[in-house]
Amino acid sequence: MPISAVAPTSDTWIRNRVLVLNASYEALDEIGADRAVTLLLSGTAETVVEHAPAFPIRSQHLTIALPDTIRLVRYVYLAHVAAIGDDSRATLPAILRRDRHRCGYCDSWAQTVDHIRPRSRGGPNTWNNLIACCAPCNAGKADRTPEEAGMRLLWEPKAPDPLARKQRRIWKEYAP
């Protein structure tokens, strides 16, 4: 039985994370306790492991135990997705989409992409070396590293999670 770090209270139970298993008991994701309770009440999922120590969630006519792990009643097919890592090749449109067209240096609208380690110094076209960039920041950084240009990255660029979009679609589909 999983050991929870802190015993929930009526104010904090909603912040607990609940593991979601497919009908075949494969781990899919972790979701908030409020979403897990919604899936349980709608009949879309069932409790596999209850939270320890037990914590009842009460409404006017119903009491349900806070789960630690739930299992979907219906199998959700997830198509095979090629593994994408930080060192995988990335494209300009994909980087702009990942960064939501926000400049990684000043957070303004970005219409181009910058190589953190410049191409002239062997910088590859990978997820962890490309960041969305506005024209003024791109021109100001030029052929230097951010440190040499006196610029600071606002976030660390990483490869996107390939299953995140599919999982959001699945949770939306299960919304009552």
C-alpha positions in Angstrom: 0.0 0.0 0.0 1.5 3.4 -0.9 2.6 5.7 1.9 1.4 9.2 1.5 3.6 12.0 2.7 1.0 14.0 4.5 -2.4 13.0 5.8 -5.1 15.0 3.9 -7.5 17.4 5.5 -10.8 18.8 4.2 -8.7 21.7 2.8 -5.8 19.8 1.3 -7.2 16.5 -0.1 -7.9 18.0 -3.5 -4.1 18.6 -4.0 -3.3 14.8 -3.8 -2.2 13.1 -7.0 -3.9 9.9 -8.0 -2.3 7.3 -10.3 -4.6 6.3 -13.3 -4.3 2.8 -14.7 -5.7 1.6 -18.0 -8.2 -1.3 -17.9 -5.2 -3.5 -18.4 -3.5 -2.1 -15.3 -0.9 -0.1 -17.3 0.0 3.2 -15.8 -1.3 6.1 -17.9 -0.9 9.3 -15.8 -1.3 11.0 -12.5 -4.2 13.4 -12.1 -5.6 15.5 -9.3 -7.8 13.9 -6.7 -10.8 16.0 -7.7 -10.6 14.7 -11.3 -10.2 11.1 -10.0 -13.3 11.4 -7.8 -15.2 12.7 -10.9 -14.1 9.6 -12.9 -15.2 7.4 -10.0 -18.6 9.0 -9.6 -19.3 8.9 -13.3 -18.6 5.1 -13.4 -15.6 5.6 -15.8 -13.1 4.3 -13.2 -12.9 2.2 -10.1 -10.7 2.4 -7.0 -7.7 0.0 -7.0 -5.9 1.4 -3.9 -7.4 3.7 -1.3 -5.4 6.5 0.3 -3.7 5.5 3.5 -4.6 6.7 6.1 -8.2 6.5 4.9 -9.9 9.8 4.1 -13.6 10.0 3.4 -14.9 12.6 0.9 -18.4 13.4 1.8 -21.3 15.1 0.0 -24.9 15.4 1.3 -25.9 11.9 0.1 -22.6 10.1 -0.6 -19.3 9.2 1.0 -16.4 8.0 -1.1 -12.8 7.1 0.1 -10.0 9.2 -1.3 -8.2 6.9 -3.8 -4.4 6.6 -4.4 -4.9 4.5 -7.6 -7.8 4.2 -9.9 -8.4 2.0 -13.0 -10.4 2.9 -16.0 -13.3 0.6 -16.7 -12.9 0.8 -20.5 -9.6 0.2 -22.1 -8.0 3.3 -23.8 -5.9 2.5 -26.8 -2.8 4.6 -27.1 -1.1 4.4 -30.5 2.6 3.8 -30.5 4.4 7.1 -30.4 8.1 7.4 -31.5 10.3 8.3 -28.5 11.3 12.0 -28.6 14.2 13.0 -26.4 15.9 16.3 -25.7 18.6 15.4 -28.2 16.1 14.5 -31.0 15.9 16.7 -34.1 13.4 19.5 -33.9 11.8 21.8 -36.5 11.1 25.5 -36.4 7.3 25.2 -36.3 7.5 22.5 -33.6 9.8 24.8 -31.4 7.4 27.8 -31.9 4.4 25.6 -30.9 6.2 24.1 -27.9 7.2 27.6 -26.6 3.8 29.1 -27.6 5.5 31.8 -29.7 7.0 33.3 -26.6 10.6 34.5 -26.7 12.8 32.5 -24.4 14.9 35.6 -23.5 12.3 38.4 -23.0 8.9 36.6 -23.2 7.6 38.8 -26.0 6.1 37.5 -29.3 8.5 35.2 -31.1 8.5 34.6 -34.8 11.9 32.8 -35.2 14.1 30.3 -33.4 17.5 30.7 -31.8 20.3 28.2 -31.4 21.4 28.4 -27.7 24.8 27.0 -28.7 25.3 28.7 -32.1 25.3 26.5 -35.2 28.7 28.0 -36.1 30.0 26.3 -32.9 28.5 23.0 -33.7 25.1 23.6 -32.1 22.6 21.0 -33.3 18.9 21.4 -34.3 17.7 19.6 -31.2 14.9 20.2 -28.7 17.3 21.2 -25.9 19.4 23.6 -28.2 16.5 25.5 -29.9 14.3 28.1 -28.3 11.7 30.5 -29.7 13.1 34.0 -30.0 12.0 37.5 -31.1 13.9 39.3 -33.8 15.6 41.9 -31.4 16.8 39.2 -29.0 18.0 37.0 -31.9 19.9 39.9 -33.4 21.3 41.0 -30.0 22.6 37.5 -29.2 24.0 37.0 -32.7 26.7 34.3 -32.9 27.3 34.0 -29.1 26.1 31.9 -26.3 23.5 33.4 -23.9 26.2 33.9 -21.3 28.6 35.7 -23.7 25.7 37.9 -24.8 24.7 38.7 -21.2 21.2 37.1 -21.8 19.4 34.7 -19.5 17.0 31.9 -20.6 13.6 32.2 -19.0 13.1 28.4 -19.1 15.1 25.3 -19.9 14.1 24.0 -23.4 13.0 20.4 -23.4 11.4 17.9 -25.7 7.6 17.9 -25.5 5.9 14.9 -23.8 4.4 13.0 -26.8 1.6 11.5 -24.8 0.5 14.7 -23.1 -1.8 15.8 -25.9 -3.4 12.4 -26.3 -3.9 12.2 -22.5 -5.6 15.6 -22.4 -7.9 14.4 -25.2 -8.7 11.2 -23.2 -9.5 13.1 -20.0 -11.7 15.5 -22.0 -13.5 12.5 -23.5 -14.2 11.2 -20.1 -15.5 14.5 -18.7 -19.2 14.0 -17.7 
